[in-house]
Amino acid sequence: MARRSDGRSAVARICRVLEAFTSDDSDLTLTEIARRSRMPVSTVHSITGQLVDEGLLERMDQGYVLGVRLWELAIRAPGTFGLREAALAPMEQAHAEIRHHVQLSVLTGFESLYIERLSWPTSVVNFTQVGGRLPWYVTSSGILLASFADEPARSGYATSSRPPRPPAPDLDGTAMERLMASARNRGFLVTEGFIHPDATAVAVPVFAPWRAPVAALAAVVPAAESGVESVVGSLRQAARLTGERLAGTLTRGRP
């Protein structure tokens, strides 16, 4: 594949342009895309023109937004969309029982990526968004999934540098290791005030057919609310059903 003098391939440069868009900044000017992608405006202008021609970007009055064709391509991916489809009905049942935020996420690198979220009109504050990411160490789901990683990976998570940006909890490496060990031993995790002082998060793992956790189901409830045990029970039932539905999807059509 042809490369420029900076060593980045054409595909890598396209990815940088697309990754400049976030759930909070979905409408960007050419200059903003260039700044975020750390590429010259002339290069970005050429790439965005090609992406517009292919329907991957759309022109707006003052800039660009991601194109609908990206969604059309992404929905064909069997990974996260298959997981979401398997989890949606069980999530709806848990949501009806818990009557607060219920969300599905996966761990990608050092971030929690949110695939689905169901909310209640009177739910407590919650900063997660579908398609959005948060640092693994500020989310119950991220810490829970990191705790089920193999030992070298767990050590990397526990000792990884955590930038001093809010809303990071004040946990050193030793405290994080203890929290991860507790999550692994109990099979669920409760975090209080990590994202917001008024919120408590409860997370359980979703196991794949090969018994490795592939995702986390979590609920965000008011900090003062009692009865976390019932929340854990509802989430575990939803996680079990999700795993069964996922197993059925993966084995469907096999002898």
Secondary structure, DSSP 8 states (H G I E B T S, - for coil): --B-TTS-BHHHHHHHHHHT--SS---B-HHHHHHHHTS-HHHHHHHHHHHHHTTSEEE-SSSEEE-HHHHHHHTT-HHHHHHHHHHHHHHHHHHHHH-SEEEEEEEETTEEEEEEEE--TT-------TT-EEEGGGSHHHHHHHHTS-HHHHHHHHHS---S-TT-----HHHHHHHHHHHHHHS-EEEESSS-TTEEEEEEEEE-TTS-EEEEEEEEEETT---HHHHHHHHHHHHHHHHHHHHHHHHTT--
